[in-house]
Amino acid sequence: MPADPIKHVVVLMLENHSFDQMLGGLKCIMPEVDGVDPASPGQNRDADGKVYSQASTTATTISDDPKHDLDNVLRQLEDGNGKFVLDFSQAYPKTAPEERKQIMGYFPPGSLGPLHELAHRFTVCDRWFSSVPGPTWVNRFFVHSGTSLGRVKMPENTEDGLRHPSLYFGYDQDTIYDRLDERGISWRIYHGDIPQSLVLSHQRTARHATHYEFMGVFFTDVQTQEEHFPAYSFIEPCYYWPGQNDDHPPHTTVAAQSLLAHVYNALRGNDKLWQSTLLVVVYDEHGGFYDHVVPPTAVPPDDHRSPEGFAFDRLGVRVPALLVSPWVSQAVLHEEFDHTSLLRYVSDKWSLRPLTERVAQAKSIAVAVQSSGQARDDTPESLTVPTEAPALAAARMSAAETAERLNPQQQALVTFSEYLEEEIQEPVGKPLRSAAMTAGLPSQVMTAKDRVNLFLAQQKTRARLQ
């Protein structure tokens, strides 16, 4: 067996939950996990001075999306991670104590079936931090390219139109996909609806567009011969209801758990592919939920500083991260990682040029991969796919269809899809502008998805004609 038996890396990146919240409760059955100590739980106070301690919860939704922009996260980390609840209560002053309690909540063992089963059977990384103490887009840029070119904000939308257009455009840095192309390494991005990675300029070229496929193609591809499956795959979940399964609050986490189970079961079902695959399950950032570990300093990726003066010299909050493969142990790994550790591993594996200084200095996840002996034969043959009770699911969908507004991630992607029309030869329809940015009607979401589909289809046609 070669020094590195992994021929295929599959990354599933979910949204907005902290390590303590999702995996910290496992400490009671896996003492080596640096998680929640019920005898000495973390505590925070709200704006009224009320104390909230870490406590077990089974609540899979939260009414209000906790804040997680740079200013919010830096505030949450003050006093040794002591102001998560304060930040939430200041952002949502009308919330009741029961909701504020959820910021400190953690899931007990077994309550997140697929995630907890994989954690128990494979490798937990309990020192994997988000790359930046900031929101979704910034951290996703780091997992694709090792930098956000000095930007730390999500795009902001108003009823009057687009604000800060630079937050939508100009992400022209090289990506891991450019490096893979240089070496002739196959790759693919599988997506549920609108792939956020298209915001990166290089991803919108005709050549790169041919690497995008819907998740249905993933489940077909894993059934093919092992040698035809991409060497590197990145999965972008559905960001929009009714199919939303990215785990972004306030939506239920059950849908994301179902996606995780389906992905694992598909890979595990092709034995030859499974024997040569590493599945990385990780969250982009913590979403405003409490974690007790203070983030460490970090190597800046480049010379860019944010307009606010942030130098990218500090990591963000710890996030859930698992390494799943027959070539990793049932273990807890305490090495310090961030999203660029994945890029370092891929770069070393296929001799790619380093993307940024952060990537060059990152600790590789290769330390978890077994380089000799035989693949494990004791891995679960399948995971149970969780589902919501029909009545609960119907009530949730009814509420979403009538009242739900788009979260910042969804707003930004809808607006971005409008501007893709400028890159489509024959624009479709009329840009929705303020309506798309302030409401969440299915027709508007579908229009955004259709715009992206048309863009990708036209780029693929151009690629065939070149």
N, C-alpha and C positions, 0 to 999 in steps of 0.2 A: 504494500500500500504506500502511495507517495506521502511525503512529509505533510502535505495538506490534502486530506481526502475530500474536501468540499469542492465540488465543481459548480454548484448552483447556490447563490445567495438570494433569498427572498425576504424582503422587508415589508412588514405591515406596520404603518405608523398611524396610530389613533390619536385622539384629541383630549387635552385639557383635564388631566387628573394627576394627582401627586402620588408618590410612592407610598407614603403612609396611608393614604386613603384606600388605595387599591390592593396593596400587598403587605402593608405594615402589620395587619392583623394576623399574618401567618406566623409571627414570632412565637405565639403560644404553642405551635406544633413544630416549628422549625426555629429553635432557639438561636441559631447562628445568624438569622436575618436581623439586621439592624432596623427594627420596626417599632411597633407600639408596645410600650411596657405598661400593662394595666396597673401595676403597683406604683408607677410614677409617670402618669400620662402628661403630655404637653398641655399647656394652658395658655389661653389668650383672653383679653377683655374686650368688650365692645365699647361703643362710644359712651354708654351709660355707666361703664365701670363694672358691668356684670361679668363674672368669670365663667368661661366655657372650657371644659376639659375634653380631651380626646375620649370618645365613647363609641362603642360598637353601633353600627347602623345597618339597616337593610334597605334604606331609601334609595331607589335607583334614579330618582329625578330630583331636581331642585327648581323652585319657581323662578328664581332670578339668576342670571349668568354672572358668577363672580368676576370681578375685574382682574385683568392680568396684563395691562400695559406696563411699560417700564416704570413709570412713576408709582403705579400701584404695587408692583412687585418689590421695588426698593423699599417702599413703606412697610410692606408685609414682613420684610426681612429685618426690620429694625428691632433692637433689643433681643437679639438672638432668636429670630423668627417669631417675635412676640406680638405682631400686629396684623395678623391675617383677619381676625374677626373684626377688629377696629376698622380696617379698610373696607370690609364688606358692609358693616353697619353704617359707615359714612356714605358709601355709594348708594345704599338702599335703606334710608333711615326709617321707613315704615315697616320694615320686615319684623316679624315676631321672633321671639327667642327660639322657637322650634326650628325656624329656618336658619338662623345664625348658628345654631348647634351643628348643622350639617357641614359647615366649613371645617369643623374639628372631627367629623365623623370618619370611621374606618370600617371596612367590610370584614366581617368575621370569616374564618376559614370555611371554604365551600360555598359561600354565598355568591361568588362569581365563578360558577362552575368551570368553564374552559380555562380562564386565566389562572385560577388557583390549582387546577389539575396539572397544567403545564408547569407551573412554578414548583410544584411538589415533585415532578418527575424529571425536570431538566435543570437548567442553570438560571438562577436568579442573580441579576446584577443590582446590588443594593447601593451602588455608588455611581449610578448613571444619572447625570444632571442634564437638564436642558442646556443648550449652548449659550443662550442669552436670557437674562431675567426680563423677558418680555413676551409678546404675543405670538400667535400662530404663524403668521407669514414669515417673520424673522427667523424663527427656529426651523421652519421648513426650508428656507433658503440655505441654512447651514447644513442640513442633512443632504442637500443636493450639490452644494458648491463650497461649503466651508467658510462662507462670508455672506453678509447682507449689504455689503458696500456702504457701511456706515448708517444704515437705516434701522430704526428700532420701533417704528410705529406701524400699526395697521392703517390702511387708507381710511379716511373719514368721509362719510357721505352726508349731504344735507339736501333739503328739499329744493334748494336753488341750483344744485348740480354738484360737480366734482370738486373736491377740495384736495390740495396737495397732489396734483397729477404725478409728481415725481415718485410717489409711493406706488404707482401702478407700472411705471415704465423705467427703462434705463438699467434694468438688472441684466447687464450684458457680460457678466463674468463667465469664465469657463465653468463648466459643471463636470460632475463625475461621468456624465454621458458623453461629453466631448472626449474625455480621457479614454473611455472604453472604446469609442470609435477609432481613436488613434491606434489602438492595439488590435483592432478587429475582434473585440470581445462583444458577444451578443447581449442585448439588453432589451427590456420592455417595461413600459409603465402601464399597469392595468388600473382602470378607474371606474368608479361607480357612476358618477355623473360628470361634473365639471372638474377636470384636473387642475389643481392649484399650481402645479409645476409649470404650466404654460405661461405664467407670469414671467418666468425666466426667458429672456429674449432668444437665446440659442435654441430653446425647445420649440420655438414656433417656426423654425426652418422646415422646408419640405422634407429634407432628409430625416430630421428627428421626428416629424409627425408620423412617419411610417412605423414608429415604435410604440404608438399609443393604441390600446385596445380596451374595450369594455371588460368588466369582470367576467361576463359570460365566456369570453375567449380564454380567460385564465383557467376556468374549470374544464374547458376543452383541451387546452395545451397540456395540462398536467397528466392527461391520459395518453399523450403521445409518447414516442420513444424518448428515453432520457436524454440522448444526445441532441435532440431537437429542441429541448426546453431552453429558454434563455439562461445565460450564465448569471446575469444580474436582473432581478425583477423588483420593482417597487410598486406597492399596492396603495392607491389612493381610494379611500372609502367613499360612500355616498355622503355628501355634505348637506343634502336637502331632503326634507320629508316629501312624500311619504316613505321613501326608501332610506332615509337617514340612518347611518350605522357607524358614524365616525366617533361617537361617544362624547360629542361636544355638548355640555350642559346648555339649556335645561332639559335636553332630550334624555330619554331612558337609556341606561347603559346596557339593557338586555339585547338591543339590536347589535351593538358592537361585539358582545359576547357570542352572539350567533354567527357573525361574520368570522370571528376568530376560529370558532369550531369548524366551520365549513372550509376555511383555508387549510387548517391542519389536516382535516379528514381527507381532503383532496390530495394533498402531498403524501400523506401516509398510505393512501390507497394505491399508489404506484410504487412498488417496492424498490425497483431499481433507481428511480428518481429520489425516493426518500433516503436511500443509502448514500447519496452524494450531495445532500442538501442541508443548508443551514437556514432556518427560519428565525429572523430577528423580529421580535414583537416589542414595540416601543411607543411611548406617547411623546408628542411634540413638546408640550409644556404642561405645567401643573394646573392651569385653569383657575387659580386663586384659592385652591384648597390647601390646607395646612400640611406641612412636613416639618419634622423636628431637626433635620440636619442642615446646618448652615452651609450654603454653597461656597466652594473654595474660589481662589483667584484663578485666572486663566491666561493663556497666551493670546494676545490680540492676533486676529487673523491677518491683518494688513495695517496700513497706515490710516485707514478711515476712522474718523470719529463721528459720532452722531451730532446733529445740530445742538442737542442738549448737553453735549460734552462727554457723553459716555464713551469710554475707550475700548469696550469689549474685552476688558481685563478681569471679568468676573463671570462665573457660570450662573445659570439660572437654577431654579428649584429642582430637587430630585424628582425623577419620573419613573414609572414602572418600566422595566425592561427585562426581557427573557431571551435566552438563547436556546433554541429548540432544534435538536438534531440527534441522530444516533451516535454522533461523534463528540457529544458533550456529556459531562457527568451530571448526576443528581447532586447539585452543589449550590453554594452561595458564594458569589465572587465579590470581593470587596475592593477590587481595582477601581480607580477613578476613571470614569468614562464620560464623554458627552457625545453628541451626535456625530462629531467629526471622527470619533474612534471607529465608527463604521467605515468612513471614507478611508481612514488609514489602513484598515484591514484589507479593503478592496484594492487600494493602491499597491500595497505590498504584494498581495496575492498575484495580481496580474501585471506587476512592474509598470505601474502608471506614474506619470509625472505628478509630483505633489501639487495640490490645488492652491493651498494657502499655508502660511506659517502655522496656523492652528492645527491643520491637518498633519503637517510634518512633525509636530511635537506631540500629537495625541497618542495616548496609550491604545494599542491595537487590541481588539477583542480576540485576536488569535490565541491569546493566553488560555482561552477556554476550550479551544479545539484540540482534541486528542490527535496526536500525530503518529501513533503506532498502535499495534494490536488490532483488534477486530471491532467492528461497529456493534453497538449495543443491540441486543435482541429482546429487551424487556420494555420497549416503549409502547405506550397505549395504541391499540389498533384503531381506535376512534374515540372521539369525544361526544358526549351528549350535547345536542344543539338545543339551547334554551329558547323558550317561547313565552310570550306574554299570555296571560289569561285573555280569552276572546273579548270579554266585556271591558277589561281594562284597556286593551288595544283599541277597541272601537271608540271608547270615550276619549282616549288620547288623540286619536286621529280627528275626531269631530272637533275637539278644542283647537287643534292645529289649523284645520281648514277654515275656521271661523274667526280666530282671534290672534294667532301667533304672528309675531313680527320676525323678520330676519335678524339673526345675530350678526355681529360685525364681520365675521368670516363670510357668511352667506351674502351679506350686502356687498362686500368688496368683490366677490366673484361674479355677482350679477352685473355690477357696474363694469367690471373688466370685460365681461362678455360683450357688452355694448360696443366697447372700443375695438373689439376684434373685427367689427364690421369694416373698419378702415383697412384691414388686411385681407378682406374677402373681395374677390373681383366683383361679384354681384351681391350687394348688401340685401339682407332680407328684412322686410318690415321697417318700422320706424323705431328708433331708440326709445326706450321706456323712461329713461332719466329718473325723475323724482318718484314716480310710482313704483318703479322697481326697487328703489333704494329704501322706501319707507313701508312697504307692505310685503306680504308673503303669500300671495295667491298662487295656486298651482299653475295657472295659465302663464304667469310671469316667470315662474321658475322653469317651466318647460320651454318658454321662449329663450331663456338664457342657455339652457342645455342645447336647444336646437342650433343656436348660433355657434356654439363651440363645435357641435357635430359637423356643421357645414364647413367651418374653418378647417377642421382636421381632414374632412373628406376632400376638400379642394387642394390642400397641401399634399395629400397622398397622390392625388391625380397629377399634380405638378412633378412630384418625385418620379412617377412612372414615365413621364414624358421627357425627363432630363436624360 
